[in-house]
């Protein structure tokens, strides 16, 4: 089993920096089947080249591509037919990240190919 890492472009809007047309930024999607086979990690760019790392359920990401889904501080929902939104809450504020759905679907497909089925 190998680690899956995929780079994607996303639009990020935070409650600290609201712009009318946010620029696309590089985001790293990561899955480690040996570390935690039920979770994915999203690394968002942060100030001073310090990325913000978020780890949440792979199932939440998958569910959120079809219908609004929520777990703890993370919410995911489809936005139209080709985009999806991931909303991340922390003590520092809220980050809203808009992805192309196909990038997230491609990442999820790769995670399932990389891991053996987890016994339930």
C-alpha positions in Angstrom: 0.0 0.0 0.0 1.3 3.4 -0.9 0.6 7.0 0.1 -1.5 8.9 -2.3 -0.7 12.6 -2.8 -2.4 14.8 -5.3 -2.1 18.5 -6.0 -5.2 20.4 -6.8 -6.1 24.0 -7.4 -8.8 25.5 -5.1 -10.3 28.9 -4.3 -10.0 29.8 -0.6 -12.1 32.3 1.2 -11.6 33.0 4.9 -13.4 35.2 7.3 -10.2 37.1 7.7 -9.6 37.8 4.0 -12.8 38.1 2.0 -12.3 39.0 -1.7 -14.8 39.1 -4.5 -12.8 36.9 -6.8 -10.4 34.7 -4.8 -7.3 33.5 -6.7 -6.8 29.7 -7.1 -4.1 28.3 -4.9 -2.3 25.0 -4.8 -3.7 22.5 -2.2 -2.3 19.1 -1.4 -4.6 16.2 -0.9 -3.0 13.2 1.0 -4.0 9.7 2.0 -1.9 7.3 4.0 -3.5 3.8 4.1 -1.0 2.7 6.7 -1.3 5.7 9.0 -5.1 6.1 9.1 -7.0 4.2 6.4 -10.2 6.0 7.1 -8.9 9.6 6.9 -7.7 12.0 4.3 -5.6 15.1 4.8 -5.9 18.5 3.1 -2.9 20.9 3.3 -3.9 24.5 2.6 -1.5 27.3 2.1 -1.1 29.6 5.1 0.7 32.8 6.0 4.6 32.7 6.0 4.6 29.4 4.1 3.2 27.5 7.0 0.5 25.2 5.7 -2.7 24.6 7.6 -3.3 20.8 7.8 -6.8 19.3 8.2 -7.5 15.6 8.6 -11.0 14.3 8.4 -13.0 11.2 7.3 -12.6 10.0 3.8 -16.3 8.9 4.0 -17.3 12.5 4.8 -15.5 13.8 1.7 -17.2 11.1 -0.4 -20.7 11.8 1.0 -20.2 15.6 0.7 -19.7 15.3 -3.0 -23.3 14.0 -3.4 -25.2 15.9 -0.6 -24.3 18.2 2.3 -22.4 16.2 5.0 -20.9 17.3 8.3 -18.7 15.9 11.0 -17.3 18.0 13.8 -15.6 21.1 12.5 -15.7 20.0 8.8 -18.6 20.4 6.3 -18.6 19.3 2.7 -21.3 19.9 0.1 -21.7 19.9 -3.7 -21.9 23.3 -5.4 -23.7 22.9 -8.7 -22.7 20.1 -11.0 -18.9 20.6 -11.2 -17.8 22.1 -7.9 -17.7 21.1 -4.2 -17.1 23.2 -1.0 -15.2 22.1 2.1 -15.8 24.4 5.1 -13.3 24.1 7.9 -13.9 25.6 11.4 -11.2 26.3 14.0 -10.6 28.7 16.9 -8.9 31.0 14.3 -12.0 31.3 12.1 -13.6 29.6 9.2 -12.0 28.6 5.9 -14.1 27.9 2.9 -12.4 26.0 0.1 -14.0 25.5 -3.3 -12.7 22.6 -5.5 -13.6 21.2 -8.8 -15.5 18.0 -8.0 -13.6 16.0 -10.6 -10.3 16.6 -8.7 -11.8 15.3 -5.5 -13.4 12.3 -7.2 -10.0 11.5 -8.9 -8.3 11.7 -5.5 -10.9 9.5 -3.8 -10.7 6.9 -6.6 -6.9 6.8 -6.2 -7.3 6.3 -2.4 -9.5 3.3 -2.9 -7.1 1.8 -5.4 -4.2 2.3 -3.0 -5.8 0.6 0.0 -7.1 -2.8 0.7 -10.6 -2.9 2.0 -10.9 -2.1 5.7 -12.7 -4.7 7.8 -15.8 -3.3 9.5 
